[in-house]
Amino acid sequence: MPAAPSPEPNEQAGPPSQILAAFEAAKGFMPLGEGLALYEAAVEAGRLGLPLLEVGTYCGRSTILLADAARAAGVTALTVDHHRGSEEQQPGWEYHDPETVDPEIGLMDTLPSFRRTLHRAGLEEHVVALVGRSPQIAALWGTPLGLVFIDGGHTDEHANADYEGWAPHVAPGGLLVIHDVFPEPEDEFTGQAPYRVYLRALGSGEFTEVSVTDSLRVLKRTEAGRGRRG
Ligand SMILES: C[S@@+](CC[C@H](N)C(=O)[O-])C[C@H]1O[C@@H](n2cnc3c(N)ncnc32)[C@H](O)[C@@H]1O
């Protein structure tokens, strides 16, 4: 008897193998377990038929996962970054990678690496890259979003601005995903601002927790949060 046709890859628990391979080959700061949780959230949010937005592209590692979920759902993934790196990624700091520096101008520029990553993953047509400062882009934004993934700057100033700028655009039933949430000060690597933003989101009554995977938190907009901007 012929083998039964395989289900569509995205109906399975994780991303297709070639997407997983592209993710694992990409430069970046998203561990596999958290990446799989992000992918699951993106697949769920994709059912709303709205764009999925990331703050903090870097070299596109997590973008691959959002892009593949967006592809499967027939929506677009959006990713925001000024591509000049966060504080802790600058020369002399712990997370600096000299390969990300543009030798002509001596500043970080992760855009070329991001574009190579997406091209290699075959996902370019599913992603719109928004190059600029997150609060500046958010101030111009007017479209509801199925998912907002906050993985940008880790100072209180940046993390709060990302929350204030983008969370209001999460549609009813949509997901707010926050990375690098470390409740214990001794576990944190880049500061506890994402943890404080996570508490702020829960405290607002507009979001409820859906899942916890290491430092990745998935929240959903509650009924009480319905009808807000976005
Ligand atoms: C932790 S990295 C993102 C990691 C990425 N999601 C991954 O999977 O590897 C944070 C990124 O946020 C960007 N960033 C920091 N502050 C920003 C801001 N205010 N506006 C836009 N991008 C910002 C940095 O340039 C950096 O590329």
The ligand as a Gaussian input file, in Angstrom:
#p B3LYP/6-31G(d) Opt

LIG

0 1
 C       19.354000      40.726000      20.932000
 S       19.504000      41.374000      19.305000
 C       18.219000      40.508000      18.448000
 C       18.516000      39.046000      18.283000
 C       17.716000      38.338000      17.225000
 N       16.292000      38.385000      17.478000
 C       18.205000      36.904000      17.074000
 O       17.364000      35.978000      16.987000
 O       19.397000      36.669000      17.015000
 C       18.838000      42.992000      19.502000
 C       18.778000      43.819000      18.230000
 O       17.968000      44.964000      18.521000
 C       18.455000      46.068000      17.803000
 N       18.023000      47.279000      18.513000
 C       18.344000      47.660000      19.762000
 N       17.714000      48.801000      20.082000
 C       16.967000      49.151000      18.987000
 C       16.089000      50.234000      18.689000
 N       15.812000      51.190000      19.586000
 N       15.506000      50.265000      17.474000
 C       15.760000      49.313000      16.546000
 N       16.576000      48.256000      16.786000
 C       17.169000      48.174000      17.985000
 C       19.954000      45.890000      17.778000
 O       20.515000      46.572000      16.676000
 C       20.103000      44.364000      17.708000
 O       20.311000      43.927000      16.388000

